[in-house]
Amino acid sequence: MAPRASSKRAGDLTGVRKEKLAKQHADEQAERAKEVALIDAAEAEPKLVDLTDDHPEPIEVEPAPELEKPTRTMRVNEKVEQMTFGSPHDVFDFEPGITYRVPTPLYKHLDEKGYVYH
């Protein structure tokens, strides 16, 4: 008996269609493999975006000095009696709930001690 030919006979429509679709599928797979190879090659190359050509060097600007206000407005958490600050003649009394305008160094001192109401 002679070996059968690999192609289907003309009357076998299912076999002919299957053979045609298998060839078409193999061609699509080969095209897709080429696309994937190109994508892999493109991803393997390091990308460099140079933005220095069109843009001038940034200008360094010194920050403006922060000006300190001579006085601050504050309220205290607790009653403070006979507090001396500065020279021995500067004695202060503070009551909670009252708003005071004080020199900034005094405000900072009371804030560090935890007496300023925030």
N, C-alpha and C positions, 0 to 999 in steps of 0.2 A: 504494500500500500504506500502511496506517495504522500509525503508530508503536505498538510494543508497550507494554503497561502494565508498570510497574515491578514489580508484584506477581506472584508466581508463581500459576499456575492451581491449583485445589484438588486435582487429581489428581497433581500433581508433589510427592510427599511429601518427597523429598530437598531440593528447592528451597524448600518451605515451612519445613521444619525449619531449613535454613541461614539463611533470612531471619529466623526467630524467634530463633535463637541470636546472629545478628549484632546484632539490636536489644537483646537481653539483655546482650551484651558491651559495647555502646556505653553502656548505662545504668550498668553496673558501672564502666566507665572514668570516666564523669562523676562518680560518687560518690567514687571513689578520688581524682580530681583535687581535689574539694572538701576531702577529708581532708588531702591533702598541702598544700593552701593554708592550712588551719588550723594545721597543724604548723609550716609555715614562718613564719607570722605569730607563733606563740607563741615560736619560737626567736629571732625578731628582737627581741622585747621583752627588755630587760635585767632580770634577776632580782635582787632584793635581799632577803636574809634578815636580819632585824633581831633579834638575840638580846639586845639590851641592856635591853629592857623587863622581862623576868622575872629577870634576873640582876643582883645588886648589883655595884658596882665592886670589883675585886680589891684585897685588902689587901696593901700592900707590907710585907714583913718583911725586916729587915736580917739578913744571914747571921750566924750565931754566929761570934765570933772563934775562929780555930783556935788551940787551946792547944798550945804546944810542950812536948814531954816534956823533962825536965831531962837525961835520959841516953838513949842509943841503944845497941843491941846491933849489933855488926858483926864482919866478918872482912875481912882485907886480901888483895889479890891477890899482892903482892910483899913481900919483907922490907923493913921500914923501920927504920933504926937511928939513934939519937941525934937524933930529930926534936924541935925546940923549938917549942912552941906556947904562946902566952900570955906570961906573964912568963918571963924567962930561966931560971928555976929549974924550969919544967915541961918535962922532957925525956922523950920516949916512945920505946920500942922495940916493934915489932910483928912477929910471925912469921906467915906464912901458915898456915891451917888451925886457928888458935886463935881462939875467939870472945872478943871484948872488949866490956866495957860502958864507954862513953866519954861525956864531956859532949857535948851536941848540937852546939855550935859546932865542936868538933874533928871530929865525924863529918861535918858539912857541908864542912869544909875538905878532909878526905881524899877525900870523894866528888867534890868539884869537881876535884881533882887526878887522879882516876881510880884511887885505891888501894882503894876499897871494893868488896868482892866482892858482886855481885848475882846 
